[in-house]
Amino acid sequence: MDSSKSTIIGFILIFVVFVGWLVYMNGQQAKLPKQTPPTAAETTKVVTPPAPDSSAKADTSQQNRSKVFALDTTAAPAVTKTIQTPFFIAIVSSKGAAISSFQLSEYKTWDKKPVELVNPDNPSGADIDLKFVASDGKTVATNDLPFVLDPKPLVLGAGDSMSFSAIYHLDTGRTIEKIFHFSGHGYLIGIEYKLRGLENTISGYHYTASLDNPLPFVEKSSTLESANAKAFAGLGGDMEELTVTKAGATGSKPLNGDISYAGMRTQYFEKAMIPLGEKAIGAEMSGTGAAAADGGVVTKYAVAVNIPIGRTSNEALGFALYFGPLEYDRVEAVGVGLEQSMNFGWSFLVRPISIHLMMPLFMWLHGFFSNWGVVIIVFSILIKVVTIPLSTGQMRSMRKMQVLQPKVTEIREKYKDDPKKMNEEMMKVYRTYGVNPAGGCLPLLLQMPILFALYSVLRNVIQLRQAPFAFWIHDLSVPDALIHFGTKLPLIGETMSGLTLLLVITMFVQQLFTVTDPRQKQMAYIMPIIFIFMFNNLPSGVGLYYFMFNMFGLAQQLYLTKIATPPSLEELEKAPKKGGGLMARLQDMEKTQREVRKQQYSGKKK
């Protein structure tokens, strides 16, 4: 393989792997102590129910409403109760004893309003709605029932924990009590349902606990947010997920088995329920897509889990509800594998690098530098230092190929009519001078897991959300817009990223120093153009990292090109050669194939 072919193949491999990673990512972030959710009351042994089916979704329209749990039209108007903690302000309504508002204190929308995680377009409460079939065969949703609720507000400090309850009275002796457990040190909420005297009023095999209020989109770009939005559920230690990617599309996914959690997420926020005590025996996820004003898609998800009915006069069901930002340490601290909902790359290689190396280092650096853009720059320096052996080996291999280029050209011209002989002579030259034509490609491929892991971290950590850097870069979590076209261009969009322009300029300069074969000159122009399309719509944090990484690589390239003296042919020939190796194996394979062909040809002549 000559230098031109190896370089072209190297670029193709890099491009294919990187684009594949982008597609995969777009289809589909001080350690906190473990939070202990409230423990539900123990239940008696239950009758094993059949597998859940899609009928778990309640039809609570007027004509199908249960007469057993008929609503009292003369009941007093709904009242609300406000709960304020250092992290959020929640409002619970007596209608359904459900959360009707949930505003985060530490996060703002793109237009600087408080982040509200209750979708106003959906009338159901935002927390867990317990549903069951009444004795008349109609489905009852507790979020429709009028509860009695003390409206006195609660204010919790950082170390406080408080509980309160709301009660629905069917009649004397038959009640549903919903108990909330709030704390001032996080986003985990405990929810208990206590059903008393309803053993002959409820039929069927299971309760359905559902999250029907979809998380609203709060970011400026619906394209980026919908790319990360999904419904998910934990099944057998793994995570099953459902995504809807097109406007007008719908999707559903039933699951059978032990469910450890179920929820939904957007780009940076999540809502998930964790059954406590009695195991969930199945789940169902559903989603719909609608067109967004900015040309993207707004996706809405709902999830439900099924829990066996105990047939006891006093039954208790317990849940933990995580309702808040996708901060990795907090989500992991829930302790049921909920962190799987955060996409940090392929689990077999990239994800461990992201979680156990990149992200801790990233957060550690922020302890020294308050500006996240500076953190990314320092981070790029450290990564460049770590990858110096790989990149230096790559550059040296390319320098050797340049020194060997006259001989390669001579062989190519001499045997241009005999490709087999040309390859054989090429192999001899490479082996004689100890040059590996693939040496420039392999170090790049070895760096790919590191670069992919960093890419996934920069795209997912909520700390970069709305974090400014300098100049025109006001938010490291979204593309930086330096030039506005006034119209949408194919593959580029309405704006041009300034960091992408700087990135391709440094790449073009690197190509000019690296490429010496005239037949490869076109690569110096093609690859930067390709990278414009690849990087223009990525978050500016990603562009800043790759631009700085390229700058340091360019400095390294200048040193090796202009200062370090390249080896001569005589020095290459005298240098010690590694035994075995790629060139030796290739030459042995070529020799073996040549002997086989000779024998086959001799046999045919006989």
C-alpha positions in Angstrom: 0.0 0.0 0.0 1.6 3.3 -1.1 1.4 6.6 0.8 -1.4 8.1 -1.3 -3.6 5.0 -0.8 -2.9 4.8 2.9 -3.7 8.5 3.4 -6.9 8.3 1.5 -8.0 5.1 3.2 -7.1 6.7 6.6 -9.3 9.7 5.9 -12.1 7.5 4.6 -12.0 5.3 7.8 -12.0 8.4 10.0 -14.8 10.0 8.1 -17.0 6.8 8.1 -16.4 6.1 11.8 -17.0 9.7 12.8 -20.2 10.1 10.7 -21.4 6.7 12.0 -20.9 8.0 15.6 -22.8 11.3 14.8 -25.7 9.3 13.4 -25.8 7.0 16.4 -25.6 9.9 18.9 -28.3 11.9 17.1 -30.6 8.8 17.1 -30.5 8.4 20.6 -23.6 13.7 31.5 -18.4 16.0 44.7 -20.2 12.5 44.6 -23.6 12.7 46.3 -24.5 10.3 49.0 -27.0 7.6 48.2 -30.6 8.9 48.7 -32.9 6.5 50.5 -36.4 6.7 49.2 -39.3 6.0 51.5 -40.2 2.4 52.0 -43.7 1.3 51.2 -45.7 -0.7 53.8 -45.4 -4.4 53.3 -48.2 -6.2 51.5 -49.5 -9.7 51.8 -48.8 -12.4 49.3 -50.5 -11.7 46.0 -52.0 -13.9 43.4 -49.6 -14.1 40.4 -51.2 -12.1 37.6 -51.0 -12.7 33.9 -48.6 -10.7 31.8 -49.8 -7.1 31.5 -51.3 -5.9 28.3 -51.9 -2.5 26.5 -55.3 -2.1 28.2 -53.4 -0.7 31.2 -53.8 2.7 29.6 -57.0 4.1 31.2 -59.9 5.4 29.3 -61.2 8.0 31.7 -63.6 9.8 29.3 -67.0 10.8 30.6 -68.9 7.9 29.1 -66.5 5.3 30.5 -66.2 6.8 34.0 -66.9 4.5 36.9 -70.1 5.0 38.7 -68.6 3.4 41.8 -66.1 6.3 42.0 -68.6 8.9 40.7 -67.3 12.4 41.0 -69.1 14.8 43.4 -70.0 17.8 41.3 -70.9 19.7 44.4 -67.4 19.3 45.9 -65.5 22.4 46.9 -63.1 24.0 44.3 -59.6 22.5 44.1 -57.0 24.0 46.4 -53.2 23.9 46.1 -50.3 23.4 48.4 -46.8 24.9 47.6 -43.6 23.1 48.6 -40.4 25.1 48.3 -36.9 23.7 48.6 -33.4 25.0 47.6 -33.9 23.1 44.3 -37.5 23.6 43.2 -40.9 25.0 43.9 -43.7 22.4 43.6 -47.4 22.9 43.6 -49.7 20.0 44.5 -53.4 20.3 43.7 -56.2 18.7 45.6 -57.6 17.5 42.2 -56.0 14.1 42.1 -53.5 15.1 44.8 -51.2 15.6 41.8 -48.2 17.9 41.1 -49.6 20.7 38.9 -46.4 22.8 38.7 -42.7 22.0 39.2 -40.3 24.9 38.7 -36.5 24.4 39.1 -34.7 27.1 41.0 -31.2 26.6 39.5 -32.1 26.3 35.8 -33.6 28.7 33.2 -35.1 28.2 29.8 -33.2 29.5 26.7 -35.2 32.8 27.0 -34.3 33.1 30.7 -37.6 31.9 32.3 -37.7 29.4 35.1 -37.7 25.8 33.9 -41.2 24.4 34.3 -41.2 20.6 34.1 -45.1 20.3 34.0 -46.5 20.3 30.5 -49.4 22.8 30.4 -50.9 21.1 27.4 -51.7 18.0 29.3 -54.4 18.2 32.0 -53.2 15.2 34.0 -50.9 15.7 37.0 -47.2 15.5 36.5 -46.4 12.8 39.1 -47.6 9.2 39.4 -51.2 8.6 38.5 -52.5 5.3 40.1 -55.1 3.6 38.0 -57.2 0.5 38.5 -60.4 -1.2 37.3 -63.4 -0.7 39.6 -66.0 -3.4 40.3 -68.3 -2.1 37.6 -65.5 -2.7 35.0 -64.6 0.9 34.4 -61.1 2.3 34.8 -60.4 4.8 37.6 -57.6 7.3 37.5 -56.8 8.7 40.9 -55.6 12.0 39.3 -59.3 12.6 38.5 -60.5 12.2 42.1 -61.1 15.0 44.5 -58.8 14.8 47.5 -58.8 16.7 50.7 -55.6 18.6 51.1 -54.2 21.0 53.7 -53.2 24.1 51.6 -50.6 25.3 54.2 -47.3 25.8 52.3 -44.1 24.1 53.2 -40.6 25.6 53.1 -37.7 23.1 53.4 -34.1 23.9 54.1 -31.1 22.0 52.7 -31.2 19.4 55.5 -35.0 19.2 56.0 -37.4 16.4 55.2 -41.2 16.7 55.4 -44.2 14.5 54.6 -47.9 15.3 54.1 -50.9 13.5 52.8 -54.1 14.0 50.9 -57.2 11.8 51.3 -60.0 10.8 49.0 -63.1 9.5 50.8 -65.3 7.1 48.8 -67.4 6.6 51.9 -67.0 5.7 55.5 -64.2 3.2 55.8 -63.2 3.3 52.1 -60.4 5.8 51.4 -57.4 6.4 49.2 -54.5 8.3 50.8 -51.6 9.7 48.9 -48.5 10.6 50.9 -45.7 12.8 49.6 -42.2 12.8 51.1 -40.1 15.9 50.1 -36.5 16.7 51.1 -34.4 19.7 50.8 -31.3 18.0 49.5 -32.2 16.8 46.0 -34.8 16.0 43.4 -36.0 12.6 44.7 -39.6 12.6 45.9 -41.3 9.7 47.8 -44.9 8.9 46.9 -47.1 6.3 48.7 -50.6 5.2 48.0 -52.6 3.6 50.9 -55.9 2.0 49.8 -58.2 1.1 52.7 -61.3 -1.0 52.5 -61.3 -1.3 48.7 -60.7 -5.0 48.3 -64.2 -5.6 47.0 -64.3 -2.4 45.0 -61.3 -3.0 42.8 -61.2 -5.8 40.2 -58.6 -7.0 37.8 -55.1 -8.3 38.4 -52.9 -5.2 38.6 -52.7 -1.5 39.3 -51.2 0.8 36.7 -48.9 3.5 37.9 -48.3 6.0 35.0 -46.5 9.2 34.1 -48.9 10.7 31.5 -47.7 14.3 31.6 -44.9 14.6 29.0 -41.8 16.7 29.8 -42.0 20.0 27.9 -39.2 21.1 25.6 -37.3 24.1 27.2 -34.3 24.5 24.8 -34.2 26.8 21.8 -33.4 24.0 19.3 -36.1 21.4 19.0 -33.8 19.4 16.8 -31.1 18.9 19.5 -33.7 18.3 22.2 -35.7 15.8 20.2 -32.5 13.9 19.3 -32.0 13.3 23.0 -35.6 12.8 24.1 -36.9 9.3 24.7 -39.0 7.1 27.0 -37.2 4.3 28.8 -37.6 1.5 31.3 -35.2 -0.8 33.3 -35.8 -4.5 32.5 -33.5 -7.2 33.8 -30.6 -4.9 34.5 -30.7 -3.4 31.0 -32.5 -0.4 29.7 -35.2 -0.6 27.0 -36.1 2.6 25.2 -38.6 4.1 22.8 -37.9 7.1 20.5 -40.1 8.9 18.0 -38.2 10.9 15.4 -40.7 12.2 12.9 -43.6 14.7 13.0 -47.0 12.8 12.9 -45.4 9.5 14.0 -46.5 7.5 17.0 -44.9 4.6 18.8 -45.5 2.2 21.7 -43.6 -0.6 23.3 -44.9 -3.1 25.9 -42.5 -4.9 28.2 -43.0 -8.0 30.3 -40.8 -8.8 33.3 -39.5 -7.2 36.4 -39.3 -3.4 35.9 -36.9 -1.5 38.1 -37.7 2.0 36.8 -39.6 3.7 34.0 -39.5 7.3 32.8 -38.8 9.9 30.1 -36.2 12.5 29.4 -35.5 15.5 27.2 -32.1 16.9 26.4 -31.2 17.9 30.0 -34.1 16.9 32.2 -35.7 13.7 33.3 -38.8 12.3 35.1 -38.6 8.6 36.3 -40.5 6.5 38.8 -39.0 3.6 40.8 -41.4 1.1 42.3 -40.6 0.2 45.9 -41.7 -2.9 47.8 -43.9 -4.9 45.4 -42.2 -5.5 42.1 -43.6 -4.1 38.8 -44.5 -7.0 36.5 -44.5 -5.1 33.2 -44.5 -1.7 31.6 -45.6 0.2 28.5 -44.0 3.1 26.8 -45.7 5.4 24.2 -44.8 8.5 22.2 -45.9 10.9 19.6 -44.1 13.5 17.4 -45.4 16.9 16.3 -43.8 19.5 14.0 -42.0 22.3 15.8 -42.0 26.0 14.8 -38.2 25.9 14.1 -38.5 23.0 11.6 -37.7 20.3 14.1 -39.9 17.8 16.0 -41.5 18.0 19.5 -41.8 14.5 21.0 -44.1 13.7 23.8 -43.8 10.5 25.9 -45.8 8.6 28.5 -44.8 5.5 30.5 -46.7 3.1 32.8 -45.8 0.2 35.0 -48.1 -2.6 36.3 -48.1 -3.8 39.9 -50.0 -6.8 41.3 -53.2 -6.3 43.3 -52.8 -7.7 46.8 -56.5 -8.2 47.6 -56.1 -7.0 51.1 -58.3 -4.6 53.1 -55.3 -2.3 53.6 -52.8 -2.1 50.7 -49.8 0.2 50.3 -47.8 1.0 47.1 -44.6 2.9 47.3 -42.6 4.8 44.7 -39.6 7.1 44.4 -39.9 9.8 41.7 -36.8 11.5 40.3 -37.9 14.8 38.9 -35.2 17.1 37.8 -32.0 17.7 35.8 -29.8 15.1 34.3 -26.9 15.5 36.7 -25.0 12.2 36.5 -24.1 11.8 40.2 -27.6 12.5 41.4 -29.2 10.1 38.9 -26.6 7.4 39.7 -27.2 7.9 43.4 -30.8 6.7 43.0 -29.2 3.2 42.9 -31.3 1.3 40.4 -29.4 1.9 37.2 -31.3 5.0 36.2 -28.0 6.5 34.9 -28.4 4.2 31.9 -30.8 6.8 30.5 -27.8 9.1 29.9 -26.1 8.4 26.7 -22.3 8.4 27.0 -21.5 6.2 24.1 -21.2 2.5 23.3 -21.3 0.6 26.6 -18.5 -1.9 25.6 -15.8 0.8 25.2 -16.7 4.4 24.9 -19.1 4.7 27.9 -16.5 3.6 30.5 -14.0 6.1 29.2 -16.7 8.8 29.3 -17.9 8.1 32.9 -14.7 7.0 34.6 -12.1 9.1 32.9 -13.4 12.1 30.9 -16.2 13.3 33.1 -14.3 13.2 36.5 -11.3 15.0 34.9 -13.7 17.5 33.4 -15.3 18.2 36.7 -12.0 18.3 38.6 -10.7 21.0 36.2 -13.8 23.1 36.9 -12.6 23.3 40.5 -9.7 25.4 39.2 -11.4 27.4 36.4 -14.9 28.8 36.7 -15.2 29.5 32.9 -16.2 26.2 31.2 -14.6 27.4 28.0 -11.3 27.6 29.8 -11.9 24.2 31.2 -12.4 22.8 27.7 -9.1 24.5 26.5 -7.1 23.1 29.4 -8.8 19.7 28.9 -7.7 19.7 25.3 -4.1 20.4 26.3 -4.2 17.5 28.7 -5.7 15.1 26.1 -3.1 16.3 23.6 -0.3 15.6 26.1 -1.8 12.1 26.7 -2.0 11.3 23.0 1.4 12.7 22.0 3.0 9.2 21.7 0.2 8.3 19.2 0.2 11.5 17.2 4.0 11.7 17.2 4.2 8.1 15.9 1.7 9.0 13.2 3.6 12.1 12.1 6.9 10.3 12.1 5.5 7.6 10.0 4.2 10.2 7.5 7.6 11.9 7.5 9.3 8.6 6.7 6.8 8.0 3.9 7.7 11.4 2.5 11.4 10.6 2.5 10.6 7.3 0.8 8.4 9.0 -1.8 11.0 9.2 -4.6 11.6 5.4 -4.5 7.9 4.7 -4.4 7.4 7.0 -7.4 10.3 5.2 -9.2 8.8 1.8 -8.6 5.3 3.0 -9.6 6.6 4.3 -12.9 8.9 1.2 -13.6 6.1 -1.4 -13.0 3.0 0.6 -14.0 2.0 -2.1 -16.4 2.5 -4.9 -13.9 0.5 -4.2 -10.6 1.4 -7.5 -9.0 5.1 -6.8 -9.5 4.6 -3.2 -8.3 3.1 -4.4 -5.0 5.8 -6.9 -4.5 8.5 -4.3 -5.0 6.7 -1.9 -2.8 6.6 -4.4 0.0 10.3 -5.0 -0.3 11.1 -1.3 -0.1 8.9 -0.8 3.0 10.5 -3.7 4.7 14.0 -2.7 3.7 13.6 0.8 5.2 11.4 -0.2 8.1 8.4 1.9 7.0 4.8 1.0 7.7 2.5 2.6 5.2 -0.5 2.1 7.5 1.4 3.8 10.4 -0.3 7.1 9.7 -3.8 5.5 9.9 -3.5 3.3 13.0 -2.7 6.0 15.6 -5.8 8.0 14.4 -8.0 4.9 14.8 -6.6 4.2 18.3 -7.5 7.8 19.3 -11.1 7.4 18.2 -12.5 5.9 21.4 -11.0 8.8 23.4 -12.3 11.4 21.0 -15.8 9.8 20.9 -15.9 9.6 24.7 -15.0 13.3 24.9 -17.6 14.1 22.3 -20.4 12.3 24.2 -19.4 14.1 27.5 -19.4 17.6 25.9 -22.8 16.9 24.4 -24.4 15.5 27.5 -23.1 17.3 30.7 -25.7 19.7 31.9 -23.0 21.9 33.3 -22.3 23.2 29.8 -25.9 24.2 29.3 -26.1 28.0 28.9 -22.4 28.3 29.9 -20.8 31.3 28.1 -17.2 31.4 27.0 -16.1 34.6 25.2 -16.6 36.7 22.1 -19.6 35.5 20.2 -19.8 32.2 22.1 -22.7 32.7 24.6 -23.7 29.0 25.2 -21.3 26.1 24.9 -24.2 23.6 24.7 -25.5 24.9 21.4 -23.9 25.7 18.0 -22.2 29.1 17.9 -23.6 31.4 15.3 -21.0 33.9 13.8 -22.6 34.4 10.4 -26.4 34.6 9.8 -27.5 33.7 6.2 -31.1 34.8 6.5 -32.2 31.6 4.9 -31.8 27.9 5.5 -29.0 26.3 3.4 -28.9 22.5 2.8 -26.8 20.6 5.3 -25.6 23.8 6.9 -28.7 25.6 8.2 -29.3 29.3 8.8 -26.0 30.1 10.5 -22.3 29.5 10.1 -20.3 28.5 13.2 -17.2 30.6 13.8 -15.5 27.8 15.7 -16.1 25.5 12.7 -14.5 28.0 10.4 -11.4 28.2 12.7 -11.3 24.4 12.9 -11.3 23.9 9.1 -8.7 26.6 8.6 -6.3 24.8 11.0 -7.1 21.5 9.3 -6.3 23.0 5.9 -3.0 24.3 7.2 -2.1 20.9 8.6 -2.9 19.3 5.3 -0.6 21.7 3.5 2.3 20.7 5.8 1.5 17.0 5.6 0.6 16.3 2.0 3.6 16.4 -0.4 2.4 14.0 -3.1 0.6 16.2 -5.8 -2.0 13.4 -6.3 -3.0 13.9 -2.6 -3.4 17.6 -2.8 -7.1 17.4 -3.4 -7.5 15.9 0.1 -6.3 19.2 1.6 -9.4 20.8 0.1 -12.0 18.0 0.4 -11.6 17.1 4.1 -12.0 20.7 5.5 -15.2 21.0 3.4 -16.5 17.8 4.8 -15.8 18.9 8.3 -17.8 22.1 7.8 -20.9 20.0 7.3 -20.0 17.7 10.2 -19.3 20.3 12.8 -21.4 23.3 11.9 -24.4 22.2 13.9 -22.6 20.6 16.8 -22.6 22.3 20.3 -19.9 25.0 20.5 -18.2 23.2 23.3 -17.4 20.3 20.9 -16.1 22.8 18.3 -14.0 24.6 20.9 -12.3 21.4 22.0 -11.5 20.2 18.4 -10.3 23.7 17.4 -7.9 23.9 20.3 -6.8 20.2 19.8 -6.0 21.0 16.2 -4.1 24.2 17.2 -1.8 22.1 19.5 -1.5 19.5 16.8 -0.5 22.1 14.3 2.2 23.3 16.6 3.5 19.8 17.0 3.4 19.4 13.2 5.4 22.6 12.7 8.0 21.3 15.1 8.4 18.0 13.3 8.3 19.6 9.9 10.4 22.7 10.3 12.7 22.0 13.3 13.2 18.2 13.6 15.5 16.9 10.8 13.8 14.1 8.8 15.8 10.9 8.4 17.7 10.1 5.2 17.3 7.0 3.2 20.6 5.7 4.5 19.5 6.3 8.1 16.3 4.5 7.5 18.1 1.5 6.0 20.6 1.3 8.9 18.0 1.7 11.6 17.1 -1.5 13.5 14.0 -3.2 12.1 11.3 -4.8 14.2 11.0 -8.6 13.6 7.7 -9.8 12.3 5.4 -6.9 12.0 2.9 -5.9 9.4 5.2 -5.5 6.4 6.7 -8.9 7.0 3.3 -10.6 7.2 2.1 -8.8 4.1 5.2 -9.8 2.2 4.8 -13.4 3.3 1.2 -13.4 2.3 2.1 -12.0 -1.1 4.8 -14.6 -1.6 2.5 -17.5 -0.6 -0.2 -16.3 -3.0 2.3 -16.0 -5.7 3.5 -19.6 -5.2 -0.1 -20.9 -5.1 -0.8 -19.1 -8.4 2.3 -20.7 -9.9 1.2 -24.1 -8.9 -2.3 -23.6 -10.2 -0.9 -22.4 -13.5 1.5 -25.3 -13.8 -1.3 -27.8 -13.1 -3.5 -26.3 -15.8 -0.6 -26.5 -18.4 -0.2 -30.2 -17.7 
